[in-house]
């Protein structure tokens, strides 16, 4: 019954000090067995039974913690900054002190918890594992907010602390929530770890101090480009010429190298495309402002262009010069062969960055859940909270704007010029969405990655500022790229066979925004990247740093895990005639709709009608059906174009339009709900549907093999994806980010207003029916 082992820096999972608990005895009962009870008027004796049991062991059937060495794995160039032993990583359930004891460390790359998590070891072969970021790792850039608990009160932590919390809560930008109990940690270690985490996650940083450079310098000899990565990087003139030729835009446009060395404009890439008649000297006139830059060409010859606005001037003379310059530009692009050009001013007639920032700040709070009690307490408010965030409405407005532009290009044969102050935020968003809708190449994995490189990386989107990687200005932090991924997910969710990649691909891409070993999302412009890479070499005679790109997925995932990024339902370009192609439309995808209040769709089409239970209908279906039934009338030409397309079977290798009526815009469940166990559907959700489809496809492939006696590489990959699903002991809708998480101690549904759904035993019985492990 002695005390706990001394804390060691070697990283062992250790017991906290054993706390005496005095159990009150009444009249010499069982616990007061050794105490003689007094008689008559004598006072009851003081309790004398002392139980050396930790408070946590009262609430859990905890196995005896074994002494086990836990190793901290460091990346090349990564350094340990501070650590604390005897930290309890808590389960997020009703503020219980249940969880895993271990060591909490902070490096210059991540916060990591090292504990003896046996469940993780058991699922080692089946979980979707990231080789760079572990389940209990948080990169410093992924930390959103830090809270401390003082006397059961939660308080945001900033700067220097006078008092240190007994519990640390970390909210992450990927919407994970971590609880660390520090009650049994030495006071000096608490001070070091809390101060260290606050300082290294919230203090302003210099660009040259990012871990990106330390890693690149240390891993210089061990990193090599993936030979299978065919993403076009658009960092050479040849890449732009290739894209012009692919889209047949080389007749009216030309690639220019006037900005080589960034001698004209640091905001623009070294190479880009402009209208052929445009004199190159005009590009340098206002440092690239006021120049129509080519984005993409439609099959009918119309083009999508973008332009950054000229600087605002007060001087009348300068204003006249600017006006004359713009008149000359417009005359150049209005004459044959360009004909009609329509201007879309996104700075004044569309969303503002402030609207996007405010909406997402409200929206993300719906998923940063501290415990089960908070989840169910806010459940009744879901409708109003989701509607007041306006995030889904912003997605709808972005999709609607992209459809309007597609209609101009496709139906009206009109060139479109997108105008924005710097052409690096909303221009990137809308131009990319239009290309995803109109160009099937952009719906392949390498095509999509090339699109991001062209429109976002080379387009000068300020990832460093918009993701606030340097923690220098919260006002600049706006999730424009995440909004784009959410819009693409809406398209993918409505038309899965049209995309070569999966929603899991989009989810891990959003996570990669905060992993500072990839250069893709950590600079504001190509000039900033090229300038800093050359200067960061410690040896002036050494070669420039070879920074990794996020597109090399082998850095993060093993080949087996990468199969989950590839869509086995993707429809290759059909070789059948028009009459046969009509029958290939997958009708089941259009059944994945929310219950509608006012819509032309059949009321029989429910959200995940056959794949989910009442819980997920409550979370995503019934609530959202009341949202965003837009009252604004679409233009007649737009409505005709929109209705005409949706009245015909979708062509997965042509124009692709989303449904944008109210409840058709949905919550991206995988990204936003994956860390909330209460939201999971055991044996249900999209993964259950995919699993059944893969089984059917595998049977068809086996029959084809018997007939043709051939084995194709793609079939082998699909078989791997099927086995990855079947190897899971019990599938959940949170797959592949979680196989099976704990049940909440709360009822499956709130007790009020849901009597028609049956009692808990009936819900449990129907839940088990979803998971028949006989075939898995």
TORMI-222888 format. One line per 10 residues: number of its first residue (from 1); their letters; for each residue y, x, z of C-alpha. Coordinates in steps of 0.001 Angstrom, whole numbers, always signed. Example, Ala and Ser with C-alpha at 12.3 -4.5 7.8 and 13.67 -1.06 7.14 Angstrom:
BEGIN
1> as> -4500/+12300/+7800 ~ -1060/+13670/+7140
REM end
This chain:
BEGIN
1> xxxxxxxxxx> +0/+0/+0 ~ +2273/+2981/-468 ~ +5421/+3169/-2574 ~ +5621/+3478/-6354 ~ +5074/+6759/-8183 ~ +8204/+8792/-8651 ~ +10096/+8171/-11885 ~ +9461/+10872/-14416 ~ +11343/+11856/-17537 ~ +8077/+12264/-19367
11> xxxxxxxxxx> +8123/+8651/-20470 ~ +5329/+7101/-18367 ~ +5226/+3346/-17770 ~ +5781/+3205/-14040 ~ +5634/+652/-11267 ~ +8902/-334/-9603 ~ +9182/+19/-5835 ~ +7022/-2501/-4008 ~ +9174/-5013/-2173 ~ +8136/-6538/+1142
21> xxxxxxxxxx> +8004/-10332/+1136 ~ +7883/-12076/+4485 ~ +5904/-15319/+4343 ~ +6904/-17959/+6853 ~ +4029/-19263/+8977 ~ +3917/-22560/+10690 ~ +1923/-22990/+13879 ~ -173/-19874/+13289 ~ -1409/-21001/+9859 ~ -3368/-19036/+7251
31> xxxxxxxxxx> -639/-16526/+6512 ~ +92/-16014/+10202 ~ -3544/-15550/+11018 ~ -3040/-12617/+13358 ~ -276/-14285/+15357 ~ -1032/-16283/+18434 ~ +699/-19624/+18407 ~ +2893/-20401/+21412 ~ +2458/-23500/+23421 ~ +4644/-26163/+24864
41> xxxxxxxxxx> +8307/-25391/+24776 ~ +8007/-21797/+23720 ~ +9773/-20777/+20525 ~ +7760/-20353/+17383 ~ +6921/-16687/+16826 ~ +8703/-14773/+14081 ~ +6800/-14380/+10806 ~ +4809/-11200/+10871 ~ +2851/-11222/+7608 ~ +4216/-8713/+5114
51> xxxxxxxxxx> +3093/-8983/+1465 ~ +3812/-5972/-713 ~ +4009/-7889/-3949 ~ +6689/-7640/-6566 ~ +8526/-10940/-7255 ~ +7413/-10825/-10873 ~ +3716/-10877/-9944 ~ +4140/-14316/-8396 ~ +5051/-15750/-11823 ~ +2511/-14037/-14043
61> xxxxxxxxxx> -1114/-13041/-14223 ~ -26/-9487/-14904 ~ -2711/-6902/-15561 ~ -2566/-3784/-13528 ~ -208/-1364/-15219 ~ -2043/+1770/-16233 ~ -524/+5196/-16294 ~ -90/+5782/-20005 ~ +1978/+8316/-21827 ~ +4489/+6717/-24174
71> xxxxxxxxxx> +5967/+8984/-26819 ~ +9489/+8629/-28166 ~ +9343/+9128/-31921 ~ +12493/+10742/-33263 ~ +13560/+10832/-36905 ~ +14714/+14140/-38425 ~ +18121/+14931/-36956 ~ +17840/+12288/-34212 ~ +18809/+13345/-30677 ~ +18122/+11738/-27307
81> xxxxxxxxxx> +21367/+10913/-25487 ~ +20372/+9094/-22284 ~ +17477/+7222/-20729 ~ +16404/+5115/-17765 ~ +12957/+4639/-16232 ~ +11378/+1619/-14540 ~ +13166/-872/-16805 ~ +11668/-4322/-17250 ~ +11871/-5801/-20763 ~ +11921/-9495/-19929
91> xxxxxxxxxx> +10349/-12416/-21675 ~ +13099/-14830/-22758 ~ +11750/-17791/-20871 ~ +13668/-19682/-18194 ~ +15142/-16501/-16708 ~ +11702/-15481/-15394 ~ +11276/-11846/-14457 ~ +8143/-11535/-16598 ~ +7676/-8804/-19117 ~ +6770/-5164/-19630
101> xxxxxxxxxx> +7826/-2142/-17623 ~ +8814/+991/-19413 ~ +11567/+3391/-20357 ~ +14866/+2471/-22059 ~ +16392/+5227/-24166 ~ +19479/+5651/-26310 ~ +19659/+8147/-29160 ~ +22329/+8787/-31766 ~ +20358/+6438/-34054 ~ +18918/+3645/-31923
111> xxxxxxxxxx> +18251/+1997/-28609 ~ +14498/+1975/-27933 ~ +12258/+525/-25271 ~ +9005/+2389/-24606 ~ +6457/+266/-22799 ~ +2746/-444/-22681 ~ +2728/-3485/-24957 ~ -954/-4197/-25440 ~ -307/-7185/-27707 ~ +1464/-4899/-30146
121> xxxxxxxxxx> -1489/-2544/-30182 ~ -3905/-5374/-30842 ~ -1981/-6562/-33877 ~ -1329/-3072/-35158 ~ -3144/-3620/-38455 ~ -1886/-7086/-39247 ~ +1791/-7111/-38346 ~ +4499/-6540/-40932 ~ +5624/-3182/-39585 ~ +8717/-1207/-40423
131> xxxxxxxxxx> +8065/+2545/-40344 ~ +11682/+3343/-39423 ~ +12521/+615/-36897 ~ +9941/-450/-34327 ~ +9577/-3857/-32730 ~ +11504/-2698/-29654 ~ +14070/-576/-31519 ~ +17693/-1521/-32193 ~ +19815/+681/-34425 ~ +23252/+1304/-32948
141> xxxxxxxxxx> +24839/-399/-35970 ~ +22729/-3517/-35399 ~ +24164/-4201/-31936 ~ +26475/-7197/-32079 ~ +27403/-7860/-28455 ~ +26361/-6565/-25031 ~ +26306/-8691/-21899 ~ +25646/-7909/-18255 ~ +24360/-10239/-15586 ~ +26146/-9996/-12222
151> xxxxxxxxxx> +24894/-12338/-9484 ~ +23336/-14648/-12092 ~ +26574/-14747/-14113 ~ +26665/-13467/-17692 ~ +29653/-11372/-18725 ~ +30510/-9436/-21904 ~ +30644/-5679/-21346 ~ +33365/-3429/-22741 ~ +34678/+61/-22057 ~ +34396/+1657/-18609
161> xxxxxxxxxx> +32679/-422/-15937 ~ +33537/-474/-12249 ~ +30343/-2317/-11397 ~ +27052/-2087/-13214 ~ +24878/-5099/-14026 ~ +21430/-5887/-12692 ~ +20419/-7131/-16123 ~ +21421/-6081/-19650 ~ +21385/-8548/-22569 ~ +21805/-7229/-26123
171> xxxxxxxxxx> +22573/-9550/-29045 ~ +21726/-8001/-32403 ~ +23162/-8609/-35861 ~ +19680/-9465/-37126 ~ +19737/-12205/-34419 ~ +17252/-10625/-32019 ~ +18031/-10939/-28299 ~ +16798/-8356/-25772 ~ +16789/-8727/-21975 ~ +16403/-5621/-19794
181> xxxxxxxxxx> +16154/-5956/-16018 ~ +17604/-2913/-14233 ~ +16954/-4101/-10683 ~ +14286/-1476/-10025 ~ +15973/+1352/-11913 ~ +17696/+4169/-10046 ~ +21435/+3639/-9726 ~ +22355/+6881/-11480 ~ +20075/+6041/-14398 ~ +21578/+2553/-14656
191> xxxxxxxxxx> +25061/+4043/-14906 ~ +23996/+6523/-17570 ~ +22079/+4115/-19779 ~ +24582/+1236/-19588 ~ +27611/+3485/-20141 ~ +25817/+5324/-22937 ~ +24813/+2165/-24784 ~ +28304/+654/-24500 ~ +29984/+3853/-25668 ~ +27705/+4586/-28622
201> xxxxxxxxxx> +27654/+1006/-29925 ~ +31238/-138/-29361 ~ +33511/+2903/-29529 ~ +35275/+3610/-32848 ~ +33549/+6281/-34919 ~ +34437/+8736/-37629 ~ +32609/+8449/-40927 ~ +31391/+12044/-40786 ~ +29776/+11329/-37398 ~ +27400/+8669/-38757
211> xxxxxxxxxx> +23709/+9372/-38248 ~ +23358/+9020/-42025 ~ +24560/+12596/-42506 ~ +22530/+14100/-39657 ~ +19384/+12535/-41055 ~ +20089/+13609/-44635 ~ +20752/+17199/-43572 ~ +17622/+17415/-41402 ~ +15333/+15665/-43910 ~ +16673/+17471/-46962
221> xxxxxxxxxx> +13342/+19041/-47855 ~ +11175/+16046/-46969 ~ +12884/+13244/-48898 ~ +12051/+12574/-52516 ~ +12914/+9737/-54842 ~ +10235/+7136/-55483 ~ +9034/+7644/-59088 ~ +8135/+3938/-59281 ~ +11688/+2862/-58514 ~ +13240/+1754/-61817
231> xxxxxxxxxx> +16486/+460/-60325 ~ +19480/+1258/-62533 ~ +22042/+2981/-60298 ~ +25022/+2755/-62726 ~ +26253/+6196/-61716 ~ +26105/+7581/-65272 ~ +27682/+6553/-68573 ~ +24182/+6147/-69987 ~ +23364/+3409/-67452 ~ +26375/+1334/-68503
241> xxxxxxxxxx> +25578/+1785/-72188 ~ +22025/+627/-71489 ~ +23276/-2518/-69751 ~ +25671/-3249/-72611 ~ +22845/-2961/-75085 ~ +20520/-5108/-72951 ~ +23023/-7973/-72804 ~ +24243/-7497/-76411 ~ +27739/-6855/-75091 ~ +28226/-3595/-76987
251> xxxxxxxxxx> +29834/-5422/-79924 ~ +32966/-6417/-77989 ~ +32995/-3952/-75079 ~ +32797/-214/-74506 ~ +31838/+2046/-71601 ~ +34619/+4465/-70630 ~ +34656/+7715/-68648 ~ +38411/+7958/-68062 ~ +37835/+7775/-64288 ~ +35429/+10714/-64121
261> xxxxxxxxxx> +36216/+12649/-60966 ~ +38122/+9548/-59796 ~ +41292/+10976/-61272 ~ +42672/+7522/-62170 ~ +41554/+5302/-59300 ~ +39481/+5949/-56175 ~ +38608/+2270/-55944 ~ +36824/+2089/-59318 ~ +33532/+3786/-60210 ~ +33481/+6885/-62374
271> xxxxxxxxxx> +32251/+4804/-65339 ~ +32778/+1151/-66204 ~ +33164/-1174/-69201 ~ +36327/-2648/-70743 ~ +37161/-4628/-73924 ~ +36882/-2411/-76999 ~ +40528/-2880/-78195 ~ +41944/-1904/-74770 ~ +43651/+1523/-74920 ~ +42217/+3828/-72254
281> xxxxxxxxxx> +45691/+4911/-71170 ~ +46335/+1335/-69972 ~ +43615/+1813/-67344 ~ +45656/+4462/-65551 ~ +48932/+2554/-65834 ~ +48594/+754/-62475 ~ +45628/+2699/-61069 ~ +43083/+280/-62475 ~ +44841/-2891/-61347 ~ +45417/-5555/-63981
291> xxxxxxxxxx> +42557/-4275/-66157 ~ +39819/-6715/-67274 ~ +36513/-5074/-66328 ~ +33298/-6311/-67878 ~ +30544/-7732/-65662 ~ +28043/-9374/-67999 ~ +27636/-10911/-71482 ~ +25994/-14262/-72179 ~ +23483/-14740/-75019 ~ +26162/-16617/-77030
301> xxxxxxxxxx> +28595/-13699/-76883 ~ +30845/-15008/-74091 ~ +31549/-12589/-71284 ~ +32195/-12599/-67564 ~ +35092/-10323/-66603 ~ +36903/-9467/-63383 ~ +40360/-8142/-62626 ~ +42138/-6899/-59513 ~ +45638/-8281/-59110 ~ +48677/-6076/-59576
311> xxxxxxxxxx> +50462/-4997/-56383 ~ +53103/-7450/-55197 ~ +56598/-6138/-55821 ~ +60035/-7350/-54764 ~ +62000/-5413/-57328 ~ +62841/-7553/-60376 ~ +62642/-4596/-62727 ~ +59109/-3666/-61639 ~ +58069/-7313/-61794 ~ +59207/-7509/-65412
321> xxxxxxxxxx> +57280/-4349/-66263 ~ +54168/-5849/-64693 ~ +54657/-9104/-66574 ~ +54997/-7297/-69903 ~ +51890/-5245/-69124 ~ +49816/-8334/-68312 ~ +51085/-10113/-71427 ~ +49796/-7223/-73497 ~ +46423/-7305/-71705 ~ +46025/-11049/-72237
331> xxxxxxxxxx> +46921/-10747/-75913 ~ +44216/-8100/-76240 ~ +41464/-10256/-74767 ~ +42623/-13576/-76296 ~ +42455/-12502/-79911 ~ +39221/-12467/-81929 ~ +36458/-11722/-81214 ~ +37245/-12780/-77623 ~ +38933/-16086/-78409 ~ +39398/-18314/-75325
341> xxxxxxxxxx> +39585/-16737/-71858 ~ +39762/-18889/-68750 ~ +41087/-17360/-65530 ~ +39538/-18192/-62139 ~ +41850/-17063/-59330 ~ +39490/-16647/-56378 ~ +42241/-15482/-54023 ~ +44147/-18770/-54096 ~ +41790/-21460/-55383 ~ +38637/-20663/-53484
351> xxxxxxxxxx> +37362/-19520/-50088 ~ +39229/-17093/-47891 ~ +37533/-14231/-46088 ~ +38806/-15689/-42830 ~ +36928/-18930/-43503 ~ +33705/-17008/-44119 ~ +34141/-14917/-40982 ~ +34912/-17912/-38748 ~ +32053/-19999/-40132 ~ +29434/-17310/-39653
361> xxxxxxxxxx> +30679/-16457/-36148 ~ +29983/-20061/-35142 ~ +26786/-20335/-37140 ~ +25055/-17250/-35701 ~ +25557/-18489/-32139 ~ +23059/-21278/-32873 ~ +20299/-18658/-33134 ~ +21279/-16131/-30461 ~ +19249/-17923/-27792 ~ +18904/-16253/-24380
371> xxxxxxxxxx> +16001/-18333/-23073 ~ +13940/-21459/-23577 ~ +16138/-23557/-21316 ~ +19213/-22755/-23390 ~ +17306/-23642/-26545 ~ +16428/-27133/-25354 ~ +19767/-27741/-23622 ~ +21626/-27193/-26889 ~ +19050/-29022/-28964 ~ +20772/-32383/-28680
381> xxxxxxxxxx> +24018/-30827/-29978 ~ +22459/-29267/-33064 ~ +23971/-31720/-35541 ~ +27535/-31292/-34405 ~ +27262/-27531/-33873 ~ +25756/-26907/-37301 ~ +28264/-29148/-39037 ~ +31239/-27672/-37208 ~ +30248/-24139/-38251 ~ +30746/-25080/-41965
391> xxxxxxxxxx> +28367/-22275/-43021 ~ +26176/-24526/-45151 ~ +29235/-26063/-46755 ~ +30519/-22597/-47661 ~ +27166/-21842/-49314 ~ +27432/-25091/-51280 ~ +30963/-24246/-52438 ~ +29851/-20798/-53631 ~ +26938/-22254/-55591 ~ +29180/-24957/-57054
401> xxxxxxxxxx> +31738/-22378/-58204 ~ +29000/-20297/-59834 ~ +27650/-23389/-61640 ~ +31140/-24227/-62910 ~ +31463/-20733/-64371 ~ +27980/-20916/-65864 ~ +28958/-24205/-67511 ~ +32031/-22562/-69089 ~ +29980/-19660/-70410 ~ +26927/-21640/-71528
411> xxxxxxxxxx> +28280/-25014/-72668 ~ +31951/-24441/-73460 ~ +31601/-20933/-74993 ~ +34565/-19733/-72940 ~ +35065/-16243/-71530 ~ +35739/-16166/-67777 ~ +38102/-13756/-66038 ~ +37686/-13657/-62244 ~ +40859/-12656/-60442 ~ +41075/-11361/-56852
421> xxxxxxxxxx> +43361/-9056/-54936 ~ +40979/-6075/-55090 ~ +38118/-7706/-57047 ~ +35682/-6375/-54448 ~ +34689/-9362/-52302 ~ +34546/-12829/-53841 ~ +34406/-11364/-57351 ~ +31232/-9509/-56379 ~ +29785/-12668/-54850 ~ +30509/-15091/-57709
431> xxxxxxxxxx> +29783/-12707/-60595 ~ +26408/-11822/-59023 ~ +25476/-15470/-58453 ~ +26324/-16350/-62050 ~ +24076/-13574/-63317 ~ +21194/-14609/-61066 ~ +21487/-18148/-62443 ~ +21863/-17184/-66092 ~ +19949/-13920/-66549 ~ +16189/-13958/-65772
441> xxxxxxxxxx> +16242/-10160/-65642 ~ +18284/-10432/-62434 ~ +15496/-12485/-60885 ~ +13028/-9608/-61138 ~ +12993/-7117/-58284 ~ +14334/-4125/-60200 ~ +16772/-6364/-62059 ~ +18102/-7773/-58804 ~ +18443/-4313/-57277 ~ +20277/-3116/-60387
451> xxxxxxxxxx> +22566/-6131/-60101 ~ +23459/-5211/-56510 ~ +24131/-1643/-57603 ~ +26365/-2741/-60471 ~ +28373/-5549/-58881 ~ +28458/-4536/-55199 ~ +27992/-778/-54864 ~ +29820/+298/-58038 ~ +32024/-2771/-57798 ~ +33616/-1263/-54701
461> xxxxxxxxxx> +32577/-3783/-52056 ~ +33718/-2308/-48740 ~ +30389/-2319/-46881 ~ +31679/+139/-44296 ~ +34497/-2251/-43329 ~ +32777/-5581/-43976 ~ +29804/-4581/-41770 ~ +32130/-2836/-39285 ~ +29875/+217/-39177 ~ +32639/+2379/-37695
471> xxxxxxxxxx> +33674/-252/-35109 ~ +37306/+234/-36042 ~ +38338/-3351/-36821 ~ +36545/-6597/-36006 ~ +39014/-8421/-38267 ~ +37631/-6618/-41324 ~ +34041/-7616/-40514 ~ +33100/-10410/-42943 ~ +29475/-11101/-44007 ~ +30187/-11516/-47737
481> xxxxxxxxxx> +26978/-9805/-48832 ~ +24903/-11841/-46380 ~ +26522/-14972/-47832 ~ +25374/-13838/-51278 ~ +21799/-13316/-50042 ~ +21852/-16766/-48431 ~ +22970/-18304/-51750 ~ +20200/-16461/-53595 ~ +17724/-17736/-51004 ~ +18784/-21324/-51778
491> xxxxxxxxxx> +17890/-20704/-55429 ~ +14630/-18975/-54536 ~ +13672/-21754/-52133 ~ +14256/-24429/-54776 ~ +12670/-22490/-57681 ~ +10127/-19972/-56270 ~ +8238/-19304/-59542 ~ +11479/-18039/-61137 ~ +11756/-15025/-58801 ~ +9618/-11915/-58768
501> xxxxxxxxxx> +10568/-11217/-55145 ~ +10075/-13296/-51994 ~ +12276/-14572/-49203 ~ +10780/-11788/-47056 ~ +12315/-9312/-49510 ~ +15740/-10910/-49006 ~ +15278/-10910/-45234 ~ +14402/-7214/-44972 ~ +17228/-6417/-47384 ~ +19648/-8138/-44992
511> xxxxxxxxxx> +18152/-6107/-42119 ~ +18656/-2886/-44086 ~ +22426/-3347/-43889 ~ +22230/-1812/-40409 ~ +19795/+1088/-40925 ~ +21905/+4256/-41267 ~ +19422/+6435/-43087 ~ +20218/+4702/-46378 ~ +23520/+5367/-48097 ~ +23514/+2097/-50063
521> xxxxxxxxxx> +25457/-16/-47548 ~ +27436/+2614/-45641 ~ +30407/+3360/-47901 ~ +33444/+1464/-49162 ~ +33335/+2920/-52671 ~ +31481/+5420/-54863 ~ +34415/+7804/-54425 ~ +34065/+7730/-50650 ~ +30361/+8447/-50898 ~ +30664/+11281/-53420
531> xxxxxxxxxx> +33540/+12886/-51531 ~ +31823/+12887/-48135 ~ +28395/+13930/-49336 ~ +29784/+17155/-50770 ~ +31833/+18027/-47683 ~ +29150/+17200/-45159 ~ +26914/+20142/-46041 ~ +27036/+22531/-43102 ~ +26474/+25501/-45369 ~ +29179/+25656/-48013
541> xxxxxxxxxx> +26723/+27258/-50439 ~ +24039/+24618/-49936 ~ +23392/+21778/-52327 ~ +25035/+18360/-51801 ~ +23096/+16075/-49482 ~ +20437/+13950/-51107 ~ +21008/+10550/-49483 ~ +18292/+7915/-49563 ~ +18825/+4540/-51179 ~ +17490/+1349/-49662
551> xxxxxxxxxx> +15592/+612/-52893 ~ +12887/+3125/-52002 ~ +10870/+600/-49983 ~ +8109/+3116/-49268 ~ +10399/+4661/-46636 ~ +10254/+1462/-44583 ~ +6922/-121/-45496 ~ +3365/+867/-46314 ~ +2030/-267/-49727 ~ +54/-3100/-48138
561> xxxxxxxxxx> +3149/-4440/-46399 ~ +5156/-4159/-49626 ~ +2901/-6771/-51211 ~ +4739/-9332/-49086 ~ +7952/-8438/-50930 ~ +6344/-9360/-54257 ~ +6017/-13036/-55167 ~ +2439/-13837/-56278 ~ +3680/-17208/-57596 ~ +6149/-15588/-59999
571> xxxxxxxxxx> +5758/-17029/-63487 ~ +5648/-14324/-66130 ~ +7440/-15047/-69374 ~ +5245/-17703/-70994 ~ +3587/-17079/-74337 ~ +2734/-20721/-74880 ~ +4483/-23014/-77311 ~ +7172/-25424/-76171 ~ +4823/-28370/-75834 ~ +2395/-26485/-73609
581> xxxxxxxxxx> +5136/-24900/-71500 ~ +6307/-28248/-70226 ~ +3185/-28663/-68135 ~ +3676/-25394/-66236 ~ +6450/-26748/-64034 ~ +5364/-26574/-60374 ~ +6161/-30046/-59110 ~ +5259/-29246/-55515 ~ +8364/-27071/-55143 ~ +10667/-30022/-55641
591> xxxxxxxxxx> +8972/-31800/-52754 ~ +10392/-29214/-50336 ~ +13481/-31326/-49699 ~ +15113/-32649/-46583 ~ +15218/-36379/-45826 ~ +18211/-37761/-47702 ~ +20730/-40318/-46593 ~ +22428/-40883/-49936 ~ +20631/-39388/-52896 ~ +18758/-40269/-56031
601> xxxxxxxxxx> +15627/-38508/-54781 ~ +12626/-40515/-53699 ~ +12557/-41297/-49974 ~ +8896/-40289/-49931 ~ +9845/-36652/-50414 ~ +10127/-35205/-46931 ~ +10958/-31719/-45789 ~ +7676/-29776/-45705 ~ +6023/-33215/-45792 ~ +2465/-31978/-45652
611> xxxxxxxxxx> +3008/-28532/-44210 ~ +4915/-29044/-40959 ~ +4908/-31023/-37777 ~ +7622/-33026/-36058 ~ +9193/-30017/-34348 ~ +10394/-28339/-37516 ~ +11518/-31668/-38922 ~ +13734/-31980/-35881 ~ +15023/-28424/-36249 ~ +15750/-28273/-39955
621> xxxxxxxxxx> +15157/-31607/-41566 ~ +16409/-34639/-39767 ~ +19470/-32847/-38481 ~ +20703/-31449/-41761 ~ +20192/-34697/-43637 ~ +23497/-35886/-42222 ~ +25431/-32847/-43325 ~ +27609/-32040/-46257 ~ +27306/-35131/-48358 ~ +30340/-34051/-50310
631> xxxxxxxxxx> +32871/-36708/-51151 ~ +34680/-34661/-53779 ~ +34060/-35748/-57352 ~ +32812/-33160/-59789 ~ +34528/-32843/-63111 ~ +33052/-34971/-65851 ~ +31953/-32013/-67986 ~ +30507/-30242/-64989 ~ +28634/-33356/-63842 ~ +27224/-33917/-67319
641> xxxxxxxxxx> +26113/-30283/-67535 ~ +24631/-30350/-64020 ~ +22798/-33685/-64392 ~ +21538/-32821/-67852 ~ +19926/-29611/-66641 ~ +18271/-31244/-63628 ~ +16921/-34099/-65730 ~ +14643/-31670/-67590 ~ +11798/-29430/-66395 ~ +13127/-26093/-65192
651> xxxxxxxxxx> +12783/-23110/-67499 ~ +12057/-20172/-65231 ~ +13124/-17682/-67888 ~ +16412/-19262/-68813 ~ +19337/-20904/-67067 ~ +18512/-21805/-63456 ~ +20708/-24168/-61453 ~ +20350/-25127/-57789 ~ +20653/-28584/-56295 ~ +23867/-28672/-54294
661> xxxxxxxxxx> +23906/-32227/-52963 ~ +24251/-32391/-49168 ~ +20810/-31883/-47620 ~ +19573/-29745/-50521 ~ +21473/-26846/-48940 ~ +19234/-25695/-46106 ~ +19064/-23256/-43252 ~ +17378/-20000/-44226 ~ +14631/-20539/-41675 ~ +12855/-17203/-41980
671> xxxxxxxxxx> +15927/-15103/-41315 ~ +17640/-17215/-38693 ~ +14684/-18666/-36748 ~ +12135/-15833/-36876 ~ +12882/-14575/-33343 ~ +12824/-18006/-31668 ~ +9275/-18840/-30525 ~ +10185/-22463/-29846 ~ +10847/-22905/-33565 ~ +7473/-21713/-34793
681> xxxxxxxxxx> +4860/-23958/-36382 ~ +1354/-22802/-35618 ~ -599/-22718/-38842 ~ +2288/-24298/-40723 ~ +5495/-23617/-42579 ~ +5866/-21847/-45908 ~ +3139/-19326/-45074 ~ +501/-22067/-44847 ~ +1431/-23361/-48300 ~ +1460/-19843/-49741
691> xxxxxxxxxx> -1889/-19039/-48173 ~ -3540/-22078/-49781 ~ -1975/-21317/-53154 ~ -3152/-17722/-52966 ~ -6667/-18905/-52190 ~ -6607/-21112/-55276 ~ -5196/-18293/-57396 ~ -7889/-15931/-56140 ~ -10596/-18409/-57130 ~ -9082/-18767/-60606
701> xxxxxxxxxx> -8846/-14996/-60945 ~ -12494/-14578/-59961 ~ -13456/-17029/-62682 ~ -11291/-15168/-65190 ~ -12913/-11876/-64218 ~ -16348/-13309/-64771 ~ -15313/-14543/-68190 ~ -13272/-11559/-69345 ~ -14962/-8872/-67189 ~ -11616/-7228/-66590
711> xxxxxxxxxx> -9665/-6150/-63530 ~ -5882/-6129/-63626 ~ -3631/-4260/-61229 ~ -1547/-7346/-60512 ~ -4642/-9249/-59474 ~ -5529/-6500/-57032 ~ -2088/-6726/-55457 ~ -2372/-10481/-55097 ~ -5789/-10061/-53479 ~ -4189/-7649/-50989
721> xxxxxxxxxx> -1536/-10216/-50126 ~ -4247/-12851/-49599 ~ -6233/-10559/-47305 ~ -3079/-9739/-45357 ~ -2664/-13416/-44586 ~ -6333/-14034/-43842 ~ -6604/-11070/-41498 ~ -4056/-12695/-39199 ~ -5790/-14184/-36197 ~ -3547/-17210/-36138
731> xxxxxxxxxx> -798/-17765/-38661 ~ +2624/-19002/-37659 ~ +5682/-20115/-39616 ~ +7345/-16962/-38238 ~ +4999/-14789/-40335 ~ +5312/-11971/-41288 ~ +7789/-11104/-38540 ~ +5561/-12547/-35825 ~ +1950/-13639/-35931 ~ +1765/-15790/-32842
741> xxxxxxxxxx> +4381/-15941/-30144 ~ +4225/-17546/-26736 ~ +4582/-21252/-26164 ~ +7668/-22418/-24368 ~ +7091/-23775/-20885 ~ +9283/-26694/-21944 ~ +7905/-29740/-23749 ~ +7369/-29368/-27469 ~ +10220/-31814/-28005 ~ +13026/-33087/-25761
751> xxxxxxxxxx> +11804/-35951/-23624 ~ +14530/-38394/-24588 ~ +14648/-40156/-27925 ~ +11282/-38985/-29234 ~ +8797/-41422/-27688 ~ +7535/-42491/-31094 ~ +6082/-39026/-31642 ~ +3403/-39489/-28980 ~ +2675/-37719/-25721 ~ +2232/-33986/-25214
761> xxxxxxxxxx> -1574/-34119/-25414 ~ -1357/-35824/-28795 ~ +1146/-33208/-30016 ~ -1096/-30392/-28785 ~ -4127/-31928/-30475 ~ -2304/-32286/-33804 ~ -922/-28750/-33466 ~ -4454/-27345/-33098 ~ -5543/-29292/-36158 ~ -3124/-27178/-38213
771> xxxxxx> -5005/-24031/-37318 ~ -8641/-24136/-38309 ~ -9734/-20551/-38116 ~ -13035/-21120/-39816 ~ -11666/-20132/-43217 ~ -9137/-17535/-42046
REM end
